[in-house]
Amino acid sequence: MRSAMVRYQIEGRGITDDNVLRAMGEVPRHLFVPEQLSGSAYTDAPLPIGYGQTISQPYMVAIMTELLELKVSDIVLELGTGSGYQAAVIAGIAEFVRSYERIPELAEYARQNLERAGISNVEVICSDGTNPDPYDGGYDAAIVTAASPAIPEYLFPLMNEGGRIVAPVGGHYMQDLTKIRIEGGEPLITYHGGCRFVPLLGIRGWNE
C-alpha cells in the first residue's frame, strides 16, 4: 500500500525529488494515524488525529517537502508537529528536525509515534511554535504545517543564507502554498497553488 501511494499518488502527480520519494516509501504512515484509521493511512486524504487537528494528505506532504529542497546536512524547523508524520518524512532526508507542537497530548503522541517508527533525529517541543527558539548555527529550512495569517517574517532572522520556508498563507478556509527563500538577507517569495489547512494558533498566528 505504501509503494502504491508513492507510485500513483505522489510520483504519478509530478513529484520528482528522489529523496522525497524514498523517504515517503520508507516512513510507515500507518503508525502516525489513530489505530482505527490505519486501514486508510495510505489513501490520498487528510485524516483526523484528534484535538481538531489532521495529518495532511500524502501528496501535500510530498509537495511541501519537495519545495524545501532538503539536503542531508540540513537543520529543519517545523511548526505544528501533529502526529509527527511530516517531521518523520523530513527526518528521512535531513540531519535534524526541531518540531513545535502546542497541544501537550499531541506532542506526546508524536514522540511515541516517532519512537515506534525508529526515528531518533526529531526533537518535539511542546510550546507555541510561532515563538520558536533560535538554533545554534541557524536553520536551513522551515515548514509551517498550519494556516498562517501572514508571511511568517518572524522566522527570517532564524534562517541561514539560502534558507527555505514553506507555509500555507491566507485565511481560515483557503490559503496559498507559499515558499520563501532568503537570499542576500532578503525574502524571495513564490506561490505554488491553493491549499487548505487548520489555522495556526499562537502569539503570531490566529487567536483561539
N, C-alpha and C positions, 0 to 999 in steps of 0.2 A: 504493500500500500504506500509506503514511503517512497519507494522508487517510482511508482506510478505518479505520485504527487509531483515529484521533481520533473519527470519527463513531460507530463502533459499540462500541469497547472503552472509550472514555473518556466522551464526551458521552452515549452511549447508556446508560451506567451511572450517570448523575446528576451528573457534573462540569459545573458551570455557569460557572465563572470564565473570562471571555473571554480574559484574559491567559494562563492556563494552556493553554487550547485552542489559542490562536495559537502559543505557544512550542513546544508539542509537535508542532504541524503544521509548524513550521519547522526544528526540530533533526533532522538526519539520523541517526536512531538506528543505522542500519547501519554508520556509521563508528565506533561505540562498542562493537561486539561483535567477537569474533575473525572473521577473514575467512571461515573455513569455516562460520560460523554466520550469515552475513549474510542468507541466504535466510529465516531465522527471526526476523530483527530486529524485525518488526512484529507478531508473534504476542503474545498477552497472556500471557506466561510469563516467569519469570526465566531467564537464560541464564548458563552458566559463563564466567568471564573469566580463569580460571587462579588459582593460589595459594590455592585453596579459597574464592574469592570469586565473587559473582554480580552481574550487572546486574539490578535489580529489574524486575518486570513493569510494563508501561506504566501500567496502572491504579493501581498502588501509587505510582508516581512522581507521577501526576496528583493523587491524593488528598492525598499529603503536601505537595505544592506548593500546592494549594488551601488547605490548613489553615494554611499560612504567611501567607496574606493579604498577599501581596507588593505593594509599591509601587515605582514606577520609581526612587525615590531611596534604596531600602533597601540597607544593607550587611549581607551574609549570611555566616554561618559554617556550614561543613559539616564534619562528622566522618565520614570514610570516603569518599574520592573514588572508589575503584573505577576504572572505565573512564572516568569523567568525565561520564557522561550526565546524572545528576541535577543536577550543577553547571551543565551546559550549558543545561538547561531553566530553571533559576533565573536564570541569566545573561541569558536572553532576556527577562526581566521586570525584574529588579533592576539596580541600578547596578554592584554589585561583589560577587564571591563569593571568600572565602578558604576554601580546602578543604584538609583534612589527610588524608594517606594514609601509613600506617606502613610499607607494603611498597614498597621503592625501585623495583622493576620496574613495579609498578602506577602509582606516581606518575609515572614517565617515560612510560608507556603513555598515561595520561590527558592529560598535556601534549601529546603528539603528536596524540592524537585531537582535542583542543580546537583545536589549531593547524590541523589538516586541515579542521575544520568552520568555521574562520574566526572563532572566539570568542576575544576578547582580554581580557575583563573577569573572568577567573578566575585566581586565584593558587593554584597547587598547592604545598603544603609537605609534604615528606617528614619526618614526625615523629609522635609519639604524639598523636593528636587529643584524647585525654582530658586532656591538659595543654596547652590552647591558649593562645596569647598574647592579651592584650587588644588591641583595635583602638582607635586614637585616635579618639574620638568615639563609641565603643561600637557594638555590633551591634544591628540592628533585628530580625533573625530568625536562628534557628539550626536546623539539621536534623541529626539523627543517623541515619545510614543502616546501622546495625548494631544488634544487640540489646543494649540497656543493662540491666545487672542491677538498676538502681535509677533513680529520677528523677535526671537529671543536674544536681544542685544546684550543682555547680562552675561551671556556665555562668551562673547567675543574676547574679553580680557583673559579668559582661561585657556584660549586656544593657541597652539603653536602656529607659526607661519605655514601657510598652506593647509591649515586645518579645515575640515569639512563638517558642517552642521546640517542635519536633515530633520525637518519638523513639519507637521501639518499646521498651517497657519490660517486662521479665519474665524468664522462664527461658531456658535454652538452646534450647528447641524451640518454644515458643509465647510470644508477647508481646501486650500491649495497645498499640495505636497511641495515643500519649498526646500531648496538647497542653498546654503550659504558657504562660500569658500573665502577664507581670509587670505588675501594677497596684498603684500606691502602694508599690512596693518589695516586694510580696508576690506569691507564685505563685498563680494561679488554674488549677486542673488539671481537664481534661476528657478523656474516653476515647472513642475512635472505632472500636472493633471490634478483633477479633483479627487477628494477622499473624504472619509467620514470617520472621526474618532470621538471617543468620550472626552469631555472637557479636561484640560489640565488645571488642576486645583492647586492653589498655593499663593504665596505673597506676590508673585509676579505672574500669576495665572488668573483663572476665574475664581470668583468667590463661591463658597459652597451655597 
